[in-house]
Amino acid sequence: MSTTEALPQDPTAAADAAAKADDGAEAIGAISKLSPRLFGRFCRGIPMRTFLQELARLDRAVYFRHFKGYRESKITPKHVEEVLQREFSKGNGLLAQLAIFNWDESQYLLFGDLQKHVKSINEDVEAIEHISAAEADPIFDDLEQRYDRRDVAVGAIINGVRVDAAYLQGRWGDLLAS
Protein backbone atom coordinates (compact mmCIF):
# COMPACT_ATOMS: atom_id res chain seq x y z
CA MET A 1 0.00 0.00 0.00
CA SER A 2 1.43 3.39 -0.95
CA THR A 3 1.37 6.35 1.41
CA THR A 4 -1.18 8.17 -0.72
CA GLU A 5 -3.61 5.30 -0.33
CA ALA A 6 -3.29 5.39 3.47
CA LEU A 7 -4.33 9.03 3.69
CA PRO A 8 -8.00 9.96 3.46
CA GLN A 9 -8.68 11.55 0.07
CA ASP A 10 -11.60 13.63 1.33
CA PRO A 11 -10.59 16.68 3.41
CA THR A 12 -13.73 16.24 5.50
CA ALA A 13 -12.71 12.67 6.33
CA ALA A 14 -9.27 13.91 7.37
CA ALA A 15 -10.88 16.53 9.62
CA ASP A 16 -13.21 13.91 11.12
CA ALA A 17 -10.26 11.62 11.82
CA ALA A 18 -8.40 14.47 13.52
CA ALA A 19 -11.48 15.36 15.56
CA LYS A 20 -11.83 11.78 16.79
CA ALA A 21 -8.17 11.76 17.79
CA ASP A 22 -8.67 14.94 19.82
CA ASP A 23 -12.01 14.67 21.56
CA GLY A 24 -11.75 18.14 23.07
CA ALA A 25 -10.91 17.03 26.60
CA GLU A 26 -8.07 19.55 26.64
CA ALA A 27 -10.46 22.37 25.71
CA ILE A 28 -12.94 21.33 28.41
CA GLY A 29 -10.08 21.19 30.92
CA ALA A 30 -8.91 24.67 29.98
CA ILE A 31 -12.38 26.18 30.32
CA SER A 32 -12.98 24.36 33.60
CA LYS A 33 -10.01 26.24 35.09
CA LEU A 34 -11.97 29.49 34.80
CA SER A 35 -13.59 30.76 37.98
CA PRO A 36 -17.36 31.37 37.79
CA ARG A 37 -16.66 35.08 37.36
CA LEU A 38 -14.24 34.53 34.48
CA PHE A 39 -16.48 31.84 32.96
CA GLY A 40 -19.28 34.41 32.80
CA ARG A 41 -16.91 36.89 31.17
CA PHE A 42 -15.85 34.20 28.70
CA CYS A 43 -19.48 33.42 27.78
CA ARG A 44 -20.28 37.11 27.27
CA GLY A 45 -17.32 37.37 24.89
CA ILE A 46 -18.56 34.69 22.50
CA PRO A 47 -20.08 36.33 19.39
CA MET A 48 -23.50 34.71 19.06
CA ARG A 49 -23.99 35.09 15.31
CA THR A 50 -20.88 33.22 14.22
CA PHE A 51 -21.03 30.81 17.15
CA LEU A 52 -24.60 29.76 16.32
CA GLN A 53 -23.87 29.46 12.60
CA GLU A 54 -20.91 27.21 13.23
CA LEU A 55 -22.73 25.24 15.92
CA ALA A 56 -25.69 24.61 13.59
CA ARG A 57 -23.26 23.22 11.03
CA LEU A 58 -20.93 21.24 13.31
CA ASP A 59 -23.17 19.95 16.12
CA ARG A 60 -26.78 20.07 15.01
CA ALA A 61 -28.04 18.14 18.02
CA VAL A 62 -26.73 20.74 20.50
CA TYR A 63 -27.97 23.56 18.30
CA PHE A 64 -31.49 22.15 18.09
CA ARG A 65 -31.55 21.15 21.75
CA HIS A 66 -30.54 24.55 23.14
CA PHE A 67 -30.73 27.32 20.54
CA LYS A 68 -33.26 26.48 17.80
CA GLY A 69 -36.06 29.02 17.70
CA TYR A 70 -34.17 31.72 19.60
CA ARG A 71 -33.14 34.98 18.00
CA GLU A 72 -29.46 35.48 18.58
CA SER A 73 -30.13 38.88 20.15
CA LYS A 74 -32.39 37.20 22.73
CA ILE A 75 -29.84 34.62 23.89
CA THR A 76 -28.47 35.77 27.23
CA PRO A 77 -24.97 35.07 28.49
CA LYS A 78 -26.59 33.21 31.40
CA HIS A 79 -28.28 30.84 28.91
CA VAL A 80 -24.94 30.27 27.18
CA GLU A 81 -23.30 29.56 30.56
CA GLU A 82 -25.97 26.98 31.42
CA VAL A 83 -25.73 25.29 28.02
CA LEU A 84 -21.95 25.12 28.11
CA GLN A 85 -21.89 23.73 31.66
CA ARG A 86 -24.52 21.11 30.80
CA GLU A 87 -22.75 20.04 27.61
CA PHE A 88 -19.27 20.04 29.17
CA SER A 89 -20.53 17.71 31.90
CA LYS A 90 -21.50 15.34 29.06
CA GLY A 91 -17.96 15.63 27.63
CA ASN A 92 -18.83 17.71 24.57
CA GLY A 93 -15.31 18.72 23.60
CA LEU A 94 -16.35 19.98 20.17
CA LEU A 95 -18.50 22.63 21.82
CA ALA A 96 -15.61 23.63 24.08
CA GLN A 97 -13.28 23.97 21.11
CA LEU A 98 -15.87 25.97 19.21
CA ALA A 99 -16.44 28.31 22.17
CA ILE A 100 -12.70 28.92 22.60
CA PHE A 101 -12.21 29.47 18.87
CA ASN A 102 -15.06 32.00 18.73
CA TRP A 103 -13.87 33.82 21.85
CA ASP A 104 -10.35 34.05 20.41
CA GLU A 105 -11.76 35.33 17.11
CA SER A 106 -13.80 38.03 18.85
CA GLN A 107 -10.76 39.02 20.91
CA TYR A 108 -8.43 38.80 17.93
CA LEU A 109 -6.28 41.77 18.97
CA LEU A 110 -5.67 40.36 22.43
CA PHE A 111 -5.16 36.85 21.07
CA GLY A 112 -2.70 38.11 18.45
CA ASP A 113 -0.71 40.12 20.97
CA LEU A 114 -0.64 37.20 23.41
CA GLN A 115 0.55 34.91 20.63
CA LYS A 116 3.20 37.42 19.52
CA HIS A 117 4.57 37.71 23.08
CA VAL A 118 4.69 33.95 23.57
CA LYS A 119 6.35 33.48 20.17
CA SER A 120 9.08 35.90 21.29
CA ILE A 121 10.08 33.22 23.82
CA ASN A 122 10.06 30.43 21.23
CA GLU A 123 8.69 30.59 17.69
CA ASP A 124 7.33 27.06 18.11
CA VAL A 125 4.86 27.77 20.93
CA GLU A 126 3.95 24.08 21.25
CA ALA A 127 7.57 23.33 22.16
CA ILE A 128 7.43 25.66 25.18
CA GLU A 129 7.21 23.53 28.28
CA HIS A 130 7.19 26.28 30.89
CA ILE A 131 7.19 30.06 31.04
CA SER A 132 8.88 31.44 34.11
CA ALA A 133 7.49 34.32 36.15
CA ALA A 134 10.34 36.52 34.88
CA GLU A 135 9.26 35.82 31.29
CA ALA A 136 5.53 36.05 32.01
CA ASP A 137 5.50 39.33 33.94
CA PRO A 138 6.46 41.57 30.98
CA ILE A 139 3.94 39.77 28.77
CA PHE A 140 1.00 40.23 31.11
CA ASP A 141 2.07 43.73 32.22
CA ASP A 142 1.99 44.84 28.58
CA LEU A 143 -1.31 43.13 27.82
CA GLU A 144 -3.02 44.50 30.95
CA GLN A 145 -2.05 48.03 29.93
CA ARG A 146 -3.97 47.65 26.67
CA TYR A 147 -6.79 45.21 27.51
CA ASP A 148 -9.15 44.47 30.36
CA ARG A 149 -7.29 42.29 32.85
CA ARG A 150 -10.24 39.90 33.04
CA ASP A 151 -9.92 39.27 29.32
CA VAL A 152 -6.16 38.80 29.62
CA ALA A 153 -6.73 36.23 32.37
CA VAL A 154 -9.36 34.40 30.31
CA GLY A 155 -7.12 34.41 27.23
CA ALA A 156 -4.12 33.07 29.15
CA ILE A 157 -6.12 30.31 30.81
CA ILE A 158 -8.18 29.04 27.87
CA ASN A 159 -5.22 29.14 25.49
CA GLY A 160 -3.03 27.21 27.90
CA VAL A 161 -0.19 29.66 28.44
CA ARG A 162 2.28 27.42 30.25
CA VAL A 163 2.85 29.22 33.53
CA ASP A 164 2.57 27.77 37.02
CA ALA A 165 -0.81 27.68 38.74
CA ALA A 166 0.83 29.54 41.63
CA TYR A 167 1.83 32.32 39.23
CA LEU A 168 -1.74 32.61 37.93
CA GLN A 169 -3.05 32.69 41.49
CA GLY A 170 -0.55 35.39 42.45
CA ARG A 171 -1.32 37.46 39.38
CA TRP A 172 -5.10 37.11 39.23
CA GLY A 173 -6.03 35.67 42.63
CA ASP A 174 -9.00 38.03 42.99
CA LEU A 175 -10.36 36.93 39.59
CA LEU A 176 -9.75 33.23 40.18
CA ALA A 177 -11.58 33.12 43.52
CA SER A 178 -14.95 31.45 43.35
Buried (B, 14 or more C-beta within 10 A) or exposed (E): EEEEEEEEEEEEEEEEEEBEEEBBEBBBEBBEBBBEBBBBBBBEBBBBEBBBBBBBEBBEEBBEEBBEEEEEEEBEBEBBBEBBBBBBEEEBBBBBBBBBBBBBEBBEEBBEBBBEBBEEBEEEBEEBEEBEEEBBEEBBEBBBEEBBBBBBBBBBBBBBBBBEEEBBEEBBEEBBEE
